[in-house]
Amino acid sequence: MLLDVRLDASLADVPRTVAELAEAGVAGVFTYEGASDPFLPLGAAAVASSLDLYTNLAIALPRSPMHLAYLAQDLQRASAGRFSLGLGTQVRRHVVDRFGATWESPVRQLREIVLAVKAIQTSWATGEPLAFEGEWTRHTYCPPLFVPPDVQPARVLVGALGPRMTAMAVEVADGLLVHPFCSEASLAHTLADVPAGFPVIGQSIVGVGVTEEEIRTARAAVRGLIAFYGSTPAYRPVLDVHGWGELHEDLRRLTRSGDWSRLAEVVPDEVVDTIGLVGSPAFVAAGLGRRFARCTRIALSTPYAVSTAALAELTSLAAD
C-alpha cells in the first residue's frame, strides 16, 4: 500500500517537514481546503521533495476553471509531473456563506468544472483552439502569450460520498477520492458501482501511536473529528448504514446551540472503532489493508501530530 499524509506545516517549515515525511517512507502528501490555501504549501513541497502531491480537496465551485488549470500547470512543472488536482464541492453553507459563490446543482457544477479544466489543459497541450461552453462557465479565448510552457495535463480527481457524485467522478474524472468519514460497510456502498481498475484513493481517519500515551492522544483527536463530520447532514448516510442516525441528530442539536465543545463526548466508542482506525502501527496497517484492498493508495487523515516513529513503522508495515 502507498500511504500519503496531510501536509500540515507553515510555508517556512514545508521543506523540513517533507524531508522528514520522505524519510519516514510516505509516498505522497496532500492538502485540504481548511484554514489556509491548499495550493501554496504544495508549491513549496514540489521543489523540496520527490513526493507525489495532490489537493484533497480544493473546493471547486468558488474558483474559475482557468485559475485551477493555471495552478495545476504551475505545480506540474515544479514537481516534474507529480501533481494531481483533487476537487470537491464542500456543502452549501460553506460555498454560499463562506466563499460567497453559487450553489445550484453541485454534481452538475463540479462535472462542468472538471470538463472545463480538462478542456483548457488539452487546448494548451495540443494547440487546438479553446472552445468550452457550459452552463456556468465559458472559456473560448486564450492567445499564445497566455499559454503555459511545457504543458503536461494534470490528473483531475473528484472527491465523492454519495452515488450521484461517485458516478460523475467515474464518468469524467481521472480518479476518485474517498471521503475519510467512512467505514468498511459504507465504503462498500460507495464503491459498488465503481468499475474495476478505476483509480481510487482511499482515505481514513487514523490515529496511530507506539506508546499508550500516543494512542490515547490519537483516540481523543479521532473522536473529535468523527463528531464534527457526524454533525454535518451531508455525512449522515454513513451513520445510517449502521443504524446510528440518531447520533447525527444529537450532534446537530449541539452545533445549532453553539455547544461545539461537547460534540466529542457524545460519540460512543463503537462509532470511533467503526469509522476510525486507532491503535498500534500493526493494528492500523491491518485495518487499512482490509478496508481499502481495492484502492491504489491511501490518504491518512490524522487530526493530530503523528510521531515520526509511529508513521515510519506504519509505512514499513504497509509496504510489506
C-alpha positions as CSV (number, residue, x, y, z in Angstrom):
1,M,0.0,0.0,0.0
2,L,1.2,3.5,-0.8
3,L,0.4,5.8,2.1
4,D,0.0,9.6,1.9
5,V,-0.3,12.1,4.7
6,R,-1.7,15.5,5.1
7,L,0.9,18.3,4.8
8,D,0.2,20.4,7.8
9,A,3.1,22.9,8.1
10,S,3.7,26.6,7.7
11,L,5.3,27.5,4.4
12,A,8.6,28.1,6.1
13,D,8.5,24.6,7.6
14,V,7.4,22.8,4.5
15,P,11.0,21.8,3.3
16,R,11.9,20.3,6.7
17,T,8.5,18.6,7.1
18,V,8.5,16.9,3.6
19,A,12.1,15.7,4.2
20,E,11.0,14.1,7.4
21,L,8.0,12.5,5.8
22,A,10.0,11.1,2.9
23,E,12.5,9.7,5.4
24,A,9.5,8.0,7.2
25,G,8.6,6.3,4.0
26,V,5.4,8.1,2.9
27,A,4.6,8.1,-0.8
28,G,2.9,11.5,-1.1
29,V,1.4,14.5,0.7
30,F,-1.9,16.2,0.3
31,T,-3.6,19.4,1.4
32,Y,-7.2,20.4,2.0
33,E,-9.3,23.5,2.0
34,G,-9.1,24.3,5.7
35,A,-7.7,27.4,7.4
36,S,-5.2,28.1,4.7
37,D,-4.8,27.9,0.9
38,P,-4.4,24.3,-0.3
39,F,-2.1,25.1,-3.2
40,L,0.7,27.2,-1.7
41,P,2.2,24.5,0.5
42,L,2.3,22.1,-2.4
43,G,4.4,24.6,-4.3
44,A,6.9,24.6,-1.6
45,A,6.8,20.8,-1.3
46,A,7.2,20.4,-5.1
47,V,10.7,21.9,-5.1
48,A,11.8,20.4,-1.8
49,S,11.0,16.7,-2.3
50,S,10.2,14.0,-4.8
51,L,6.9,13.0,-3.1
52,D,3.6,12.8,-5.0
53,L,1.4,15.8,-4.4
54,Y,-2.3,16.5,-4.6
55,T,-5.1,18.6,-3.2
56,N,-7.6,16.6,-1.1
57,L,-9.6,18.7,-1.6
58,A,-9.6,22.1,-3.2
59,I,-13.2,23.5,-3.3
60,A,-14.0,23.9,-6.9
61,L,-17.3,25.9,-7.0
62,P,-15.8,29.2,-5.9
63,R,-12.9,29.0,-8.4
64,S,-12.7,29.6,-12.1
65,P,-11.6,26.6,-14.1
66,M,-9.0,28.8,-15.7
67,H,-7.5,29.6,-12.3
68,L,-7.5,25.9,-11.5
69,A,-5.8,25.0,-14.7
70,Y,-3.0,27.5,-14.2
71,L,-2.4,26.3,-10.7
72,A,-2.3,22.7,-11.9
73,Q,0.3,23.5,-14.5
74,D,2.4,25.6,-12.1
75,L,2.5,22.6,-9.7
76,Q,3.1,20.1,-12.6
77,R,6.2,21.9,-13.8
78,A,7.5,22.5,-10.3
79,S,7.1,18.8,-9.4
80,A,8.1,17.3,-12.7
81,G,4.6,15.8,-13.2
82,R,3.9,14.6,-9.7
83,F,0.8,16.7,-9.0
84,S,-2.9,15.7,-9.2
85,L,-5.7,18.2,-8.9
86,G,-8.3,16.9,-6.3
87,L,-11.6,18.8,-6.4
88,G,-14.8,18.7,-4.4
89,T,-17.9,20.7,-3.6
90,Q,-18.0,21.1,0.2
91,V,-21.5,21.8,1.5
92,R,-23.9,24.6,0.6
93,R,-23.3,26.8,3.6
94,H,-19.6,26.9,3.1
95,V,-19.9,27.6,-0.7
96,V,-22.6,30.3,-0.3
97,D,-21.9,31.9,3.1
98,R,-18.1,31.4,3.5
99,F,-16.9,31.7,-0.1
100,G,-19.7,33.8,-1.5
101,A,-20.2,31.5,-4.5
102,T,-23.1,29.9,-6.2
103,W,-24.7,26.6,-5.2
104,E,-27.3,25.4,-7.7
105,S,-26.7,21.9,-8.8
106,P,-23.4,20.8,-7.2
107,V,-22.9,17.5,-9.0
108,R,-23.5,19.1,-12.4
109,Q,-21.5,22.2,-11.5
110,L,-18.5,20.1,-10.5
111,R,-18.8,18.0,-13.6
112,E,-18.7,21.1,-15.7
113,I,-15.6,22.4,-13.9
114,V,-13.8,19.1,-14.3
115,L,-14.5,19.1,-18.0
116,A,-13.6,22.7,-18.4
117,V,-10.2,22.2,-16.6
118,K,-9.5,19.3,-18.9
119,A,-10.5,21.2,-22.0
120,I,-8.2,24.1,-21.1
121,Q,-5.3,21.8,-20.4
122,T,-5.9,19.9,-23.6
123,S,-6.0,23.1,-25.6
124,W,-2.7,24.3,-24.1
125,A,-1.1,20.9,-24.7
126,T,-2.2,20.4,-28.3
127,G,-2.6,24.0,-29.6
128,E,-6.2,23.3,-30.6
129,P,-8.5,26.3,-30.2
130,L,-10.0,26.7,-26.8
131,A,-13.8,26.1,-27.2
132,F,-15.5,25.2,-23.9
133,E,-19.0,26.5,-23.3
134,G,-21.0,25.2,-20.4
135,E,-24.0,26.3,-18.2
136,W,-21.9,28.0,-15.5
137,T,-18.6,28.7,-17.2
138,R,-17.3,29.6,-20.7
139,H,-13.7,29.5,-22.0
140,T,-13.2,30.4,-25.7
141,Y,-10.1,32.7,-25.6
142,C,-6.5,32.1,-24.7
143,P,-3.9,33.7,-27.0
144,P,-0.4,32.1,-27.2
145,L,1.1,34.7,-24.8
146,F,-1.0,33.2,-22.0
147,V,-0.4,29.5,-22.7
148,P,2.0,28.0,-20.1
149,P,5.2,26.3,-21.4
150,D,5.7,22.6,-21.5
151,V,2.1,21.7,-20.7
152,Q,1.6,18.3,-19.1
153,P,-2.1,17.9,-18.2
154,A,-2.5,17.1,-14.5
155,R,-4.8,14.3,-13.4
156,V,-8.1,15.6,-12.1
157,L,-9.6,13.7,-9.2
158,V,-13.0,14.1,-7.6
159,G,-14.0,13.7,-4.0
160,A,-17.3,11.8,-3.7
161,L,-19.5,10.3,-1.0
162,G,-23.0,9.8,-2.5
163,P,-23.9,7.7,-5.5
164,R,-24.5,10.6,-7.9
165,M,-21.2,12.3,-7.3
166,T,-19.4,8.9,-7.4
167,A,-21.0,8.1,-10.8
168,M,-20.0,11.6,-12.1
169,A,-16.4,11.0,-11.0
170,V,-16.2,7.7,-12.8
171,E,-17.6,9.4,-15.9
172,V,-15.4,12.4,-16.3
173,A,-12.5,12.4,-13.7
174,D,-9.2,10.5,-13.6
175,G,-9.7,9.1,-10.2
176,L,-11.9,9.0,-7.1
177,L,-11.0,10.4,-3.7
178,V,-12.9,8.5,-1.0
179,H,-14.1,10.7,1.9
180,P,-12.4,9.9,5.2
181,F,-15.7,9.7,7.1
182,C,-16.4,6.1,6.1
183,S,-16.5,2.6,7.4
184,E,-16.0,-0.8,5.7
185,A,-19.7,-1.1,5.2
186,S,-20.3,2.5,3.9
187,L,-17.3,2.2,1.6
188,A,-18.7,-0.9,0.1
189,H,-21.8,1.1,-0.8
190,T,-19.7,3.9,-2.3
191,L,-17.6,1.6,-4.5
192,A,-20.3,-0.8,-5.5
193,D,-20.7,0.8,-9.0
194,V,-17.1,1.9,-9.5
195,P,-15.6,-0.2,-12.3
196,A,-12.6,-2.5,-11.5
197,G,-9.4,-0.7,-12.5
198,F,-10.7,2.8,-12.0
199,P,-8.2,4.6,-9.8
200,V,-9.5,5.0,-6.2
201,I,-7.6,6.8,-3.4
202,G,-8.9,5.6,-0.1
203,Q,-8.9,7.8,2.9
204,S,-9.4,7.0,6.6
205,I,-9.4,8.9,9.9
206,V,-6.4,7.4,11.6
207,G,-4.8,7.5,15.0
208,V,-1.5,5.6,15.3
209,G,1.0,5.5,18.2
210,V,3.8,3.4,19.5
211,T,3.1,4.2,23.2
212,E,-0.1,4.1,25.2
213,E,0.0,7.8,25.7
214,E,0.3,8.5,22.0
215,I,-2.6,6.2,21.3
216,R,-4.8,7.9,23.9
217,T,-3.9,11.3,22.4
218,A,-4.7,10.0,18.9
219,R,-8.0,8.5,20.0
220,A,-9.2,11.7,21.5
221,A,-8.4,13.6,18.3
222,V,-10.1,11.0,16.1
223,R,-13.2,11.1,18.3
224,G,-13.4,14.8,17.9
225,L,-13.1,14.7,14.1
226,I,-15.7,12.0,13.8
227,A,-18.0,14.1,16.0
228,F,-17.5,17.1,13.6
229,Y,-18.3,15.1,10.5
230,G,-21.1,13.3,12.2
231,S,-22.9,16.6,12.9
232,T,-23.0,17.5,9.2
233,P,-26.2,16.4,7.3
234,A,-24.2,15.5,4.2
235,Y,-22.4,12.8,6.1
236,R,-25.4,11.3,7.9
237,P,-25.7,8.4,5.3
238,V,-22.5,6.9,6.7
239,L,-24.1,6.7,10.2
240,D,-27.4,5.5,8.7
241,V,-25.6,2.4,7.2
242,H,-25.0,1.3,10.8
243,G,-28.4,2.5,12.3
244,W,-26.7,5.5,14.0
245,G,-28.9,8.2,12.5
246,E,-30.0,9.4,16.0
247,L,-26.3,10.2,16.8
248,H,-26.3,12.7,13.9
249,E,-29.5,14.4,15.4
250,D,-27.8,14.7,18.8
251,L,-24.6,16.2,17.3
252,R,-26.6,18.5,15.1
253,R,-28.5,19.9,18.1
254,L,-25.2,20.7,19.8
255,T,-23.8,22.6,16.8
256,R,-27.0,24.5,16.4
257,S,-26.8,25.6,20.0
258,G,-23.2,26.5,19.6
259,D,-22.1,23.9,22.1
260,W,-19.1,22.6,20.0
261,S,-17.1,21.6,23.0
262,R,-19.5,18.8,23.9
263,L,-19.5,17.1,20.4
264,A,-16.8,14.5,21.1
265,E,-18.3,13.3,24.4
266,V,-21.5,12.0,22.8
267,V,-19.7,9.8,20.3
268,P,-19.7,6.2,21.5
269,D,-16.6,4.0,21.3
270,E,-18.3,1.7,18.9
271,V,-18.6,4.6,16.4
272,V,-14.9,5.6,16.9
273,D,-13.8,2.0,16.3
274,T,-16.0,1.5,13.2
275,I,-15.2,4.7,11.4
276,G,-11.7,5.4,12.7
277,L,-8.7,3.2,12.9
278,V,-6.8,3.8,16.1
279,G,-4.1,1.8,17.7
280,S,-0.6,0.5,17.1
281,P,1.1,0.6,13.7
282,A,0.4,-3.1,13.2
283,F,-3.3,-2.7,14.1
284,V,-3.7,0.3,11.8
285,A,-1.9,-1.3,8.9
286,A,-4.0,-4.4,9.1
287,G,-7.2,-2.3,9.2
288,L,-6.1,-0.2,6.2
289,G,-5.4,-3.4,4.3
290,R,-8.9,-4.8,4.9
291,R,-10.8,-1.6,4.3
292,F,-9.0,-0.3,1.2
293,A,-8.0,-3.6,-0.5
294,R,-9.0,-2.3,-3.9
295,C,-7.5,1.2,-3.6
296,T,-4.4,2.3,-5.4
297,R,-3.2,4.4,-2.5
298,I,-4.4,5.5,0.9
299,A,-4.6,9.0,2.4
300,L,-4.2,9.2,6.2
301,S,-6.5,11.8,7.8
302,T,-4.7,12.3,11.1
303,P,-6.2,15.1,13.2
304,Y,-3.2,15.5,15.4
305,A,0.6,15.5,15.2
306,V,1.7,11.9,14.4
307,S,5.1,10.9,15.8
308,T,7.7,10.2,13.1
309,A,8.5,6.9,14.7
310,A,4.8,5.7,14.5
311,L,4.5,6.9,11.0
312,A,7.7,5.2,9.9
313,E,6.6,1.9,11.4
314,L,3.2,2.1,9.8
315,T,4.6,2.8,6.3
316,S,7.0,0.0,6.7
317,L,4.3,-2.5,7.6
318,A,2.0,-1.2,4.8
319,A,4.7,-1.8,2.3
320,D,5.1,-5.5,3.2
